[in-house]
Amino acid sequence: MSLPRDIRAFLSHYHGQTDDSQASDNLLFYQNRLRCQPDDLLISEIHQSWRKDYNQLEYNHGYIQWL
């Protein structure tokens, strides 16, 4: 199966790159041990404070980089 052109172009910019096995920020965030930036919130705080608050979710989308 061939990949679409846009996906091939995206992946070609990472030729020869490898994952950093020491990088764990996303894991720590999901474990509720690291606050996201720039909002400085734990995932549990996002769930509690912003649940169903679609205006807040739309306005403060820095958290989406962590999800």
PDB file of N, CA, C and O in Angstrom:
ATOM      1  N   MET A   1       0.848  -1.180   0.000  1.00  0.00           N
ATOM      2  CA  MET A   1       0.000   0.000   0.000  1.00  0.00           C
ATOM      3  C   MET A   1       0.897   1.247   0.000  1.00  0.00           C
ATOM      4  O   MET A   1       1.843   1.350   0.781  1.00  0.00           O
ATOM      5  N   SER A   2       0.584   2.163  -0.870  1.00  0.00           N
ATOM      6  CA  SER A   2       1.357   3.386  -1.000  1.00  0.00           C
ATOM      7  C   SER A   2       0.794   4.476  -0.087  1.00  0.00           C
ATOM      8  O   SER A   2      -0.421   4.613   0.056  1.00  0.00           O
ATOM      9  N   LEU A   3       1.682   5.237   0.519  1.00  0.00           N
ATOM     10  CA  LEU A   3       1.258   6.354   1.356  1.00  0.00           C
ATOM     11  C   LEU A   3       0.877   7.547   0.492  1.00  0.00           C
ATOM     12  O   LEU A   3       1.463   7.757  -0.570  1.00  0.00           O
ATOM     13  N   PRO A   4      -0.103   8.331   0.941  1.00  0.00           N
ATOM     14  CA  PRO A   4      -0.461   9.545   0.205  1.00  0.00           C
ATOM     15  C   PRO A   4       0.742  10.502   0.124  1.00  0.00           C
ATOM     16  O   PRO A   4       1.622  10.481   0.985  1.00  0.00           O
ATOM     17  N   ARG A   5       0.762  11.319  -0.900  1.00  0.00           N
ATOM     18  CA  ARG A   5       1.864  12.238  -1.157  1.00  0.00           C
ATOM     19  C   ARG A   5       2.153  13.145   0.040  1.00  0.00           C
ATOM     20  O   ARG A   5       3.319  13.354   0.376  1.00  0.00           O
ATOM     21  N   ASP A   6       1.119  13.690   0.691  1.00  0.00           N
ATOM     22  CA  ASP A   6       1.358  14.609   1.801  1.00  0.00           C
ATOM     23  C   ASP A   6       2.002  13.902   2.993  1.00  0.00           C
ATOM     24  O   ASP A   6       2.821  14.494   3.696  1.00  0.00           O
ATOM     25  N   ILE A   7       1.644  12.669   3.218  1.00  0.00           N
ATOM     26  CA  ILE A   7       2.257  11.907   4.317  1.00  0.00           C
ATOM     27  C   ILE A   7       3.706  11.583   3.976  1.00  0.00           C
ATOM     28  O   ILE A   7       4.576  11.680   4.842  1.00  0.00           O
ATOM     29  N   ARG A   8       3.981  11.202   2.739  1.00  0.00           N
ATOM     30  CA  ARG A   8       5.362  10.939   2.330  1.00  0.00           C
ATOM     31  C   ARG A   8       6.217  12.194   2.484  1.00  0.00           C
ATOM     32  O   ARG A   8       7.360  12.114   2.934  1.00  0.00           O
ATOM     33  N   ALA A   9       5.676  13.342   2.115  1.00  0.00           N
ATOM     34  CA  ALA A   9       6.416  14.603   2.244  1.00  0.00           C
ATOM     35  C   ALA A   9       6.698  14.914   3.710  1.00  0.00           C
ATOM     36  O   ALA A   9       7.800  15.336   4.060  1.00  0.00           O
ATOM     37  N   PHE A  10       5.710  14.707   4.555  1.00  0.00           N
ATOM     38  CA  PHE A  10       5.889  14.949   5.988  1.00  0.00           C
ATOM     39  C   PHE A  10       6.972  14.037   6.552  1.00  0.00           C
ATOM     40  O   PHE A  10       7.868  14.495   7.261  1.00  0.00           O
ATOM     41  N   LEU A  11       6.892  12.763   6.241  1.00  0.00           N
ATOM     42  CA  LEU A  11       7.847  11.801   6.776  1.00  0.00           C
ATOM     43  C   LEU A  11       9.255  12.004   6.229  1.00  0.00           C
ATOM     44  O   LEU A  11      10.229  11.693   6.915  1.00  0.00           O
ATOM     45  N   SER A  12       9.379  12.510   5.028  1.00  0.00           N
ATOM     46  CA  SER A  12      10.707  12.674   4.432  1.00  0.00           C
ATOM     47  C   SER A  12      11.556  13.691   5.185  1.00  0.00           C
ATOM     48  O   SER A  12      12.784  13.634   5.115  1.00  0.00           O
ATOM     49  N   HIS A  13      10.936  14.606   5.894  1.00  0.00           N
ATOM     50  CA  HIS A  13      11.679  15.595   6.666  1.00  0.00           C
ATOM     51  C   HIS A  13      12.298  14.997   7.918  1.00  0.00           C
ATOM     52  O   HIS A  13      13.091  15.657   8.589  1.00  0.00           O
ATOM     53  N   TYR A  14      11.950  13.766   8.241  1.00  0.00           N
ATOM     54  CA  TYR A  14      12.461  13.105   9.436  1.00  0.00           C
ATOM     55  C   TYR A  14      13.363  11.932   9.082  1.00  0.00           C
ATOM     56  O   TYR A  14      13.576  11.038   9.901  1.00  0.00           O
ATOM     57  N   HIS A  15      13.888  11.934   7.872  1.00  0.00           N
ATOM     58  CA  HIS A  15      14.757  10.856   7.421  1.00  0.00           C
ATOM     59  C   HIS A  15      15.953  10.704   8.358  1.00  0.00           C
ATOM     60  O   HIS A  15      16.657  11.672   8.647  1.00  0.00           O
ATOM     61  N   GLY A  16      16.169   9.490   8.821  1.00  0.00           N
ATOM     62  CA  GLY A  16      17.314   9.211   9.675  1.00  0.00           C
ATOM     63  C   GLY A  16      17.121   9.580  11.132  1.00  0.00           C
ATOM     64  O   GLY A  16      18.004   9.314  11.947  1.00  0.00           O
ATOM     65  N   GLN A  17      16.004  10.179  11.486  1.00  0.00           N
ATOM     66  CA  GLN A  17      15.751  10.539  12.876  1.00  0.00           C
ATOM     67  C   GLN A  17      15.248   9.321  13.643  1.00  0.00           C
ATOM     68  O   GLN A  17      14.573   8.459  13.081  1.00  0.00           O
ATOM     69  N   THR A  18      15.574   9.259  14.906  1.00  0.00           N
ATOM     70  CA  THR A  18      15.087   8.177  15.758  1.00  0.00           C
ATOM     71  C   THR A  18      14.371   8.775  16.956  1.00  0.00           C
ATOM     72  O   THR A  18      14.599   9.928  17.321  1.00  0.00           O
ATOM     73  N   ASP A  19      13.514   7.988  17.555  1.00  0.00           N
ATOM     74  CA  ASP A  19      12.816   8.426  18.757  1.00  0.00           C
ATOM     75  C   ASP A  19      13.794   8.536  19.919  1.00  0.00           C
ATOM     76  O   ASP A  19      14.739   7.754  20.025  1.00  0.00           O
ATOM     77  N   ASP A  20      13.560   9.499  20.774  1.00  0.00           N
ATOM     78  CA  ASP A  20      14.360   9.656  21.988  1.00  0.00           C
ATOM     79  C   ASP A  20      13.702   8.824  23.080  1.00  0.00           C
ATOM     80  O   ASP A  20      12.659   9.205  23.610  1.00  0.00           O
ATOM     81  N   SER A  21      14.304   7.698  23.413  1.00  0.00           N
ATOM     82  CA  SER A  21      13.706   6.801  24.407  1.00  0.00           C
ATOM     83  C   SER A  21      13.699   7.409  25.801  1.00  0.00           C
ATOM     84  O   SER A  21      13.014   6.907  26.693  1.00  0.00           O
ATOM     85  N   GLN A  22      14.457   8.493  25.999  1.00  0.00           N
ATOM     86  CA  GLN A  22      14.485   9.160  27.298  1.00  0.00           C
ATOM     87  C   GLN A  22      13.385  10.208  27.436  1.00  0.00           C
ATOM     88  O   GLN A  22      13.113  10.673  28.543  1.00  0.00           O
ATOM     89  N   ALA A  23      12.753  10.583  26.334  1.00  0.00           N
ATOM     90  CA  ALA A  23      11.701  11.596  26.371  1.00  0.00           C
ATOM     91  C   ALA A  23      10.456  10.991  27.018  1.00  0.00           C
ATOM     92  O   ALA A  23       9.949   9.963  26.570  1.00  0.00           O
ATOM     93  N   SER A  24       9.982  11.626  28.051  1.00  0.00           N
ATOM     94  CA  SER A  24       8.843  11.065  28.769  1.00  0.00           C
ATOM     95  C   SER A  24       7.825  12.122  29.193  1.00  0.00           C
ATOM     96  O   SER A  24       6.968  11.847  30.033  1.00  0.00           O
ATOM     97  N   ASP A  25       7.906  13.320  28.627  1.00  0.00           N
ATOM     98  CA  ASP A  25       6.993  14.381  29.046  1.00  0.00           C
ATOM     99  C   ASP A  25       5.525  14.008  28.836  1.00  0.00           C
ATOM    100  O   ASP A  25       4.695  14.276  29.705  1.00  0.00           O
ATOM    101  N   ASN A  26       5.194  13.399  27.703  1.00  0.00           N
ATOM    102  CA  ASN A  26       3.796  13.031  27.471  1.00  0.00           C
ATOM    103  C   ASN A  26       3.331  12.003  28.499  1.00  0.00           C
ATOM    104  O   ASN A  26       2.222  12.103  29.024  1.00  0.00           O
ATOM    105  N   LEU A  27       4.174  11.020  28.784  1.00  0.00           N
ATOM    106  CA  LEU A  27       3.824  10.010  29.784  1.00  0.00           C
ATOM    107  C   LEU A  27       3.605  10.653  31.137  1.00  0.00           C
ATOM    108  O   LEU A  27       2.623  10.353  31.816  1.00  0.00           O
ATOM    109  N   LEU A  28       4.512  11.538  31.538  1.00  0.00           N
ATOM    110  CA  LEU A  28       4.356  12.218  32.830  1.00  0.00           C
ATOM    111  C   LEU A  28       3.090  13.059  32.861  1.00  0.00           C
ATOM    112  O   LEU A  28       2.413  13.120  33.887  1.00  0.00           O
ATOM    113  N   PHE A  29       2.764  13.707  31.754  1.00  0.00           N
ATOM    114  CA  PHE A  29       1.538  14.487  31.685  1.00  0.00           C
ATOM    115  C   PHE A  29       0.321  13.588  31.904  1.00  0.00           C
ATOM    116  O   PHE A  29      -0.559  13.913  32.701  1.00  0.00           O
ATOM    117  N   TYR A  30       0.273  12.452  31.194  1.00  0.00           N
ATOM    118  CA  TYR A  30      -0.866  11.539  31.335  1.00  0.00           C
ATOM    119  C   TYR A  30      -0.910  10.864  32.698  1.00  0.00           C
ATOM    120  O   TYR A  30      -1.971  10.417  33.134  1.00  0.00           O
ATOM    121  N   GLN A  31       0.216  10.788  33.367  1.00  0.00           N
ATOM    122  CA  GLN A  31       0.242  10.246  34.725  1.00  0.00           C
ATOM    123  C   GLN A  31      -0.098  11.311  35.761  1.00  0.00           C
ATOM    124  O   GLN A  31      -0.058  11.050  36.963  1.00  0.00           O
ATOM    125  N   ASN A  32      -0.430  12.502  35.297  1.00  0.00           N
ATOM    126  CA  ASN A  32      -0.812  13.614  36.168  1.00  0.00           C
ATOM    127  C   ASN A  32       0.370  14.088  37.017  1.00  0.00           C
ATOM    128  O   ASN A  32       0.191  14.544  38.147  1.00  0.00           O
ATOM    129  N   ARG A  33       1.576  13.976  36.461  1.00  0.00           N
ATOM    130  CA  ARG A  33       2.783  14.347  37.193  1.00  0.00           C
ATOM    131  C   ARG A  33       3.504  15.525  36.564  1.00  0.00           C
ATOM    132  O   ARG A  33       4.506  15.993  37.106  1.00  0.00           O
ATOM    133  N   LEU A  34       3.012  16.019  35.423  1.00  0.00           N
ATOM    134  CA  LEU A  34       3.646  17.136  34.733  1.00  0.00           C
ATOM    135  C   LEU A  34       2.562  18.070  34.212  1.00  0.00           C
ATOM    136  O   LEU A  34       1.584  17.634  33.605  1.00  0.00           O
ATOM    137  N   ARG A  35       2.752  19.351  34.457  1.00  0.00           N
ATOM    138  CA  ARG A  35       1.792  20.353  33.994  1.00  0.00           C
ATOM    139  C   ARG A  35       2.067  20.709  32.544  1.00  0.00           C
ATOM    140  O   ARG A  35       3.221  20.793  32.122  1.00  0.00           O
ATOM    141  N   CYS A  36       0.987  20.919  31.777  1.00  0.00           N
ATOM    142  CA  CYS A  36       1.153  21.320  30.384  1.00  0.00           C
ATOM    143  C   CYS A  36       1.511  22.793  30.326  1.00  0.00           C
ATOM    144  O   CYS A  36       1.261  23.549  31.265  1.00  0.00           O
ATOM    145  N   GLN A  37       2.087  23.179  29.229  1.00  0.00           N
ATOM    146  CA  GLN A  37       2.476  24.571  29.008  1.00  0.00           C
ATOM    147  C   GLN A  37       1.721  25.088  27.796  1.00  0.00           C
ATOM    148  O   GLN A  37       1.543  24.329  26.844  1.00  0.00           O
ATOM    149  N   PRO A  38       1.291  26.271  27.777  1.00  0.00           N
ATOM    150  CA  PRO A  38       1.555  27.361  28.715  1.00  0.00           C
ATOM    151  C   PRO A  38       0.509  27.481  29.821  1.00  0.00           C
ATOM    152  O   PRO A  38       0.576  28.410  30.625  1.00  0.00           O
ATOM    153  N   ASP A  39      -0.459  26.558  29.878  1.00  0.00           N
ATOM    154  CA  ASP A  39      -1.580  26.695  30.811  1.00  0.00           C
ATOM    155  C   ASP A  39      -1.249  26.306  32.246  1.00  0.00           C
ATOM    156  O   ASP A  39      -1.983  26.661  33.168  1.00  0.00           O
ATOM    157  N   ASP A  40      -0.145  25.575  32.443  1.00  0.00           N
ATOM    158  CA  ASP A  40       0.312  25.173  33.769  1.00  0.00           C
ATOM    159  C   ASP A  40      -0.744  24.358  34.514  1.00  0.00           C
ATOM    160  O   ASP A  40      -0.985  24.573  35.702  1.00  0.00           O
ATOM    161  N   LEU A  41      -1.375  23.415  33.796  1.00  0.00           N
ATOM    162  CA  LEU A  41      -2.412  22.581  34.389  1.00  0.00           C
ATOM    163  C   LEU A  41      -2.041  21.110  34.289  1.00  0.00           C
ATOM    164  O   LEU A  41      -1.406  20.676  33.328  1.00  0.00           O
ATOM    165  N   LEU A  42      -2.452  20.351  35.300  1.00  0.00           N
ATOM    166  CA  LEU A  42      -2.368  18.900  35.228  1.00  0.00           C
ATOM    167  C   LEU A  42      -3.554  18.403  34.414  1.00  0.00           C
ATOM    168  O   LEU A  42      -4.554  19.109  34.278  1.00  0.00           O
ATOM    169  N   ILE A  43      -3.451  17.199  33.876  1.00  0.00           N
ATOM    170  CA  ILE A  43      -4.552  16.678  33.067  1.00  0.00           C
ATOM    171  C   ILE A  43      -5.834  16.556  33.885  1.00  0.00           C
ATOM    172  O   ILE A  43      -6.927  16.765  33.358  1.00  0.00           O
ATOM    173  N   SER A  44      -5.709  16.221  35.162  1.00  0.00           N
ATOM    174  CA  SER A  44      -6.906  16.122  36.004  1.00  0.00           C
ATOM    175  C   SER A  44      -7.583  17.482  36.164  1.00  0.00           C
ATOM    176  O   SER A  44      -8.808  17.563  36.246  1.00  0.00           O
ATOM    177  N   GLU A  45      -6.785  18.549  36.210  1.00  0.00           N
ATOM    178  CA  GLU A  45      -7.348  19.894  36.320  1.00  0.00           C
ATOM    179  C   GLU A  45      -8.052  20.306  35.035  1.00  0.00           C
ATOM    180  O   GLU A  45      -9.080  20.981  35.075  1.00  0.00           O
ATOM    181  N   ILE A  46      -7.500  19.901  33.898  1.00  0.00           N
ATOM    182  CA  ILE A  46      -8.166  20.172  32.629  1.00  0.00           C
ATOM    183  C   ILE A  46      -9.503  19.447  32.591  1.00  0.00           C
ATOM    184  O   ILE A  46     -10.519  20.024  32.206  1.00  0.00           O
ATOM    185  N   HIS A  47      -9.498  18.185  32.989  1.00  0.00           N
ATOM    186  CA  HIS A  47     -10.753  17.413  32.987  1.00  0.00           C
ATOM    187  C   HIS A  47     -11.792  18.024  33.913  1.00  0.00           C
ATOM    188  O   HIS A  47     -12.965  18.110  33.549  1.00  0.00           O
ATOM    189  N   GLN A  48     -11.388  18.447  35.091  1.00  0.00           N
ATOM    190  CA  GLN A  48     -12.329  19.007  36.060  1.00  0.00           C
ATOM    191  C   GLN A  48     -12.824  20.391  35.663  1.00  0.00           C
ATOM    192  O   GLN A  48     -14.022  20.668  35.707  1.00  0.00           O
ATOM    193  N   SER A  49     -11.910  21.239  35.283  1.00  0.00           N
ATOM    194  CA  SER A  49     -12.255  22.648  35.070  1.00  0.00           C
ATOM    195  C   SER A  49     -12.863  22.947  33.711  1.00  0.00           C
ATOM    196  O   SER A  49     -13.712  23.831  33.592  1.00  0.00           O
ATOM    197  N   TRP A  50     -12.443  22.227  32.697  1.00  0.00           N
ATOM    198  CA  TRP A  50     -12.825  22.590  31.342  1.00  0.00           C
ATOM    199  C   TRP A  50     -13.845  21.644  30.733  1.00  0.00           C
ATOM    200  O   TRP A  50     -14.205  21.810  29.568  1.00  0.00           O
ATOM    201  N   ARG A  51     -14.316  20.673  31.472  1.00  0.00           N
ATOM    202  CA  ARG A  51     -15.268  19.706  30.921  1.00  0.00           C
ATOM    203  C   ARG A  51     -16.518  20.423  30.406  1.00  0.00           C
ATOM    204  O   ARG A  51     -17.176  21.161  31.139  1.00  0.00           O
ATOM    205  N   LYS A  52     -16.820  20.193  29.162  1.00  0.00           N
ATOM    206  CA  LYS A  52     -17.983  20.761  28.471  1.00  0.00           C
ATOM    207  C   LYS A  52     -17.937  22.281  28.337  1.00  0.00           C
ATOM    208  O   LYS A  52     -18.928  22.896  27.942  1.00  0.00           O
ATOM    209  N   ASP A  53     -16.809  22.883  28.658  1.00  0.00           N
ATOM    210  CA  ASP A  53     -16.644  24.327  28.477  1.00  0.00           C
ATOM    211  C   ASP A  53     -15.952  24.540  27.138  1.00  0.00           C
ATOM    212  O   ASP A  53     -14.743  24.760  27.079  1.00  0.00           O
ATOM    213  N   TYR A  54     -16.729  24.474  26.069  1.00  0.00           N
ATOM    214  CA  TYR A  54     -16.180  24.482  24.728  1.00  0.00           C
ATOM    215  C   TYR A  54     -15.512  25.802  24.367  1.00  0.00           C
ATOM    216  O   TYR A  54     -14.576  25.816  23.569  1.00  0.00           O
ATOM    217  N   ASN A  55     -15.971  26.900  24.934  1.00  0.00           N
ATOM    218  CA  ASN A  55     -15.301  28.177  24.696  1.00  0.00           C
ATOM    219  C   ASN A  55     -13.897  28.166  25.292  1.00  0.00           C
ATOM    220  O   ASN A  55     -12.946  28.637  24.668  1.00  0.00           O
ATOM    221  N   GLN A  56     -13.773  27.630  26.492  1.00  0.00           N
ATOM    222  CA  GLN A  56     -12.465  27.526  27.139  1.00  0.00           C
ATOM    223  C   GLN A  56     -11.545  26.601  26.342  1.00  0.00           C
ATOM    224  O   GLN A  56     -10.372  26.910  26.134  1.00  0.00           O
ATOM    225  N   LEU A  57     -12.082  25.479  25.904  1.00  0.00           N
ATOM    226  CA  LEU A  57     -11.299  24.526  25.126  1.00  0.00           C
ATOM    227  C   LEU A  57     -10.833  25.143  23.807  1.00  0.00           C
ATOM    228  O   LEU A  57      -9.711  24.898  23.364  1.00  0.00           O
ATOM    229  N   GLU A  58     -11.683  25.931  23.194  1.00  0.00           N
ATOM    230  CA  GLU A  58     -11.334  26.570  21.925  1.00  0.00           C
ATOM    231  C   GLU A  58     -10.310  27.681  22.129  1.00  0.00           C
ATOM    232  O   GLU A  58      -9.378  27.828  21.339  1.00  0.00           O
ATOM    233  N   TYR A  59     -10.487  28.460  23.188  1.00  0.00           N
ATOM    234  CA  TYR A  59      -9.609  29.602  23.437  1.00  0.00           C
ATOM    235  C   TYR A  59      -8.221  29.165  23.894  1.00  0.00           C
ATOM    236  O   TYR A  59      -7.217  29.712  23.437  1.00  0.00           O
ATOM    237  N   ASN A  60      -8.158  28.192  24.785  1.00  0.00           N
ATOM    238  CA  ASN A  60      -6.891  27.728  25.361  1.00  0.00           C
ATOM    239  C   ASN A  60      -6.499  26.403  24.740  1.00  0.00           C
ATOM    240  O   ASN A  60      -6.712  25.352  25.344  1.00  0.00           O
ATOM    241  N   HIS A  61      -5.936  26.433  23.558  1.00  0.00           N
ATOM    242  CA  HIS A  61      -5.633  25.170  22.921  1.00  0.00           C
ATOM    243  C   HIS A  61      -4.167  24.774  23.034  1.00  0.00           C
ATOM    244  O   HIS A  61      -3.703  23.924  22.275  1.00  0.00           O
ATOM    245  N   GLY A  62      -3.431  25.369  23.963  1.00  0.00           N
ATOM    246  CA  GLY A  62      -2.069  24.915  24.216  1.00  0.00           C
ATOM    247  C   GLY A  62      -2.059  23.490  24.737  1.00  0.00           C
ATOM    248  O   GLY A  62      -1.111  22.744  24.487  1.00  0.00           O
ATOM    249  N   TYR A  63      -3.106  23.101  25.461  1.00  0.00           N
ATOM    250  CA  TYR A  63      -3.190  21.754  26.012  1.00  0.00           C
ATOM    251  C   TYR A  63      -3.207  20.693  24.914  1.00  0.00           C
ATOM    252  O   TYR A  63      -2.752  19.571  25.136  1.00  0.00           O
ATOM    253  N   ILE A  64      -3.716  21.027  23.752  1.00  0.00           N
ATOM    254  CA  ILE A  64      -3.869  20.042  22.689  1.00  0.00           C
ATOM    255  C   ILE A  64      -2.509  19.512  22.232  1.00  0.00           C
ATOM    256  O   ILE A  64      -2.421  18.395  21.723  1.00  0.00           O
ATOM    257  N   GLN A  65      -1.465  20.293  22.406  1.00  0.00           N
ATOM    258  CA  GLN A  65      -0.133  19.817  22.039  1.00  0.00           C
ATOM    259  C   GLN A  65       0.306  18.654  22.919  1.00  0.00           C
ATOM    260  O   GLN A  65       1.188  17.884  22.539  1.00  0.00           O
ATOM    261  N   TRP A  66      -0.301  18.524  24.083  1.00  0.00           N
ATOM    262  CA  TRP A  66       0.048  17.451  25.005  1.00  0.00           C
ATOM    263  C   TRP A  66      -0.807  16.219  24.786  1.00  0.00           C
ATOM    264  O   TRP A  66      -0.422  15.122  25.189  1.00  0.00           O
ATOM    265  N   LEU A  67      -1.965  16.379  24.151  1.00  0.00           N
ATOM    266  CA  LEU A  67      -2.881  15.242  24.009  1.00  0.00           C
ATOM    267  C   LEU A  67      -2.563  14.369  22.838  1.00  0.00           C
ATOM    268  O   LEU A  67      -3.254  13.377  22.602  1.00  0.00           O
TER     269      LEU A  67
END
